[in-house]
Amino acid sequence: MRIFNQATFSKNSYVTIILLCLNFLFWMIVEIIGSTNDANTLIDFGALFGPLISAGEYWRLFSSLFLHVGLLHLLFNSFALFIFGPIIENLFGKFRFVIIYLFSGVSGSLISLYFNPLVVAAGASGAIFGLLGALAAFFLIKRNILGVFAQKNFIAVIILVAFNMFFGFLIPGVDNFAHLGGFISGLIIALVLVPVLSIENTIFSPIFSYRKKLSVSRYMYLPVIFAGLIVIAFISISNIPDNVYTRFAKAEKYFQDGQYNMVIKETDEVVSIFKQSQQYKGMDPSNLLGSIFYFRGIAYVNLGDKSLAVKEFGSAIRYGDPEIRKKSLREMKKLD
């Protein structure tokens, strides 16, 4: 069919091209400054991490879509975007393509956050599975006019998703929750955004009526869908347990606001329960503990208690990474 013959990668697929360039650009920047395999570096650049999101850094739901863990992760996602991006961009149009991509990506991030609130996560996988969901929705809605062609392609998409989900459970580190969340959300929003083809006048669907003169009515469902996303966001963020990371994130906020007594209060509990943090994934505990003592030292300096500040800086030197040690030594010299 003509519309599918046009749905191949070309210079007109500029939304797909921009997304690919952004993914490669962020990967290069992170690699130059640190490593895309380092959880702490990924967190610095906006990876998904529950404690920081619960502290108010909601932008991570978006920024994490453009970060990838290692070169292979980037290449796999880029190849999938290269294949399916132009198809959705051509079928749905560029603006709808962006909506589907971002909506699916954020939805996938929220589902991942609910099931893995203390794991550092990154990648465009949820958004890409959302594109597959949109493609499935297109063939589902158009099955009456496209006939066997739509039916076979719908089944092919479902098999492809099932195949990827199956191997996702076998391979460590694959975020199947983000994949599933992205696919379902992409399918749902695409049921509303799926366009009317030029070759059709009226298509019967058990879900929507697609008469051209009534096509605007489909968008009545968009507020409901986005309201559902907000509810999911509230549930996912509320599910993040109180732990050393959430408390440290709160302490950082208090530090930035100059509330040094609150910094001490939050980190007192962190220090006392720190041993429990060994069970958490995604961040080097020694770096966290060193950072905690460093912030406590700075807080005591601002509170005017130099003796306690020196004690905290000493602990930071003992437990921190080279950067924390360097900063702590510099602060201790200032107190001499």
Secondary structure, 3 states (H helix, E strand, C coil): CHHHHCCCCCCCCHHHHHHHHHHHHHHHHHHHHCCCCCHHHHHHCCCECHHHHHCCCCCHHHHHHHCCCHHHHHHHHHHHHHHHHHHHHHHHCHHHHHHHHHHHHHHHHHHHHHHCCCCCECCCHHHHHHHHHHHHHHHHHCHHHHCHHHHHHHHHHHHHHHHHHHHHHHCCCCCHHHHHHHHHHHHHHHHHHCCCCCCCCCCCCCCCCCCHHHHHHHHHHHHHHHHHHHHHHHHHHHCCCCCHHHHHHHHHHHHHCCCHHHHHHHHHHHHHHHHHHHHCCCCCHHHHHHHHHHHHHHHHHHHCCHHHHHHHHHHHHHHCCHHHHHHHHHHHHHHC
